[in-house]
Amino acid sequence: MSQCEDIKAHLQAGHSLTALEALQRFQCFRLAARIADLKKEGLHIDTVMVADEDTGKSYARYSTPTFTLEFSP
């Protein structure tokens, strides 16, 4: 499997991903580039900027939206 396929499967399974996690899980040094590739393919990916509590530095956390369908009788 390619890095894009691995990342796509991870996100579609309901997990989120940061650059550090991508490096550890998939040996991916350029997560933002892989996210851009997946977006070009039409995958909707949400990006949330998170601040580290200790350092205050920001980093991106990527995820795909999850939808809950509600049916009314």
N, C-alpha and C positions, 0 to 999 in steps of 0.2 A: 504494500500500500504506500502511496505517496504521502508526504506531509500534509498536503491539502485534504486528501481523503481522510486521513487520521483525525485532523482537526475538525473537519466537517462532521464526522461521525461522533466525535466527542461533544461538540456543541449541540447537535441534533438529539443526543441522548439526554439533554437537559442540564448539562454541566456548563460552567463558565470557565474562562481561561485567561491567564495573564501571561506576559512574556516569560517570566521566570518559570511558571508552570509548564509552558510550551517547551522551554529549553530542557527541563527535567524529564518530561514525559515523552517528547517526540524529537529531541535533539534539534529543535528548530530555533535558530538564532534570529530569524527575521519574521516574527509572528505578524507584525503589521502588514508586511508584504503578502503573506499568505492570506490574511483577512481580506486585503484588497482583491486578491485573485478570486476568492470565494464570492465576494460582493459582485465582481464582474460576471460571475456565473449566474447571478440572480438570487443568491442566498441572502436573506435579510438578517443582518447581524447588528445587535445593539452594542454600543460602547458606553461604558460608565467610567468616568475618571474617579479614582479612589486615592485618598491621601493616606500615606503611611503614618500610623499613630506616633511612632518613635522619631522619624526623621522629618515628617511633614511633606516629603516628596510625593508627587503624584504619579500614578501609573494607570494604564487602561486595563479594564476587565471586560472581556468580550463574551457575549451570550446570544443565543437565538431566542426570540420571543416564544413564550408558551401561551397557548390559547386554551381557554376553558369554555366549552360550549354548554350553555344552559338551555334546557328545553322546558317550556311551560305547557301544561296540558290544555 
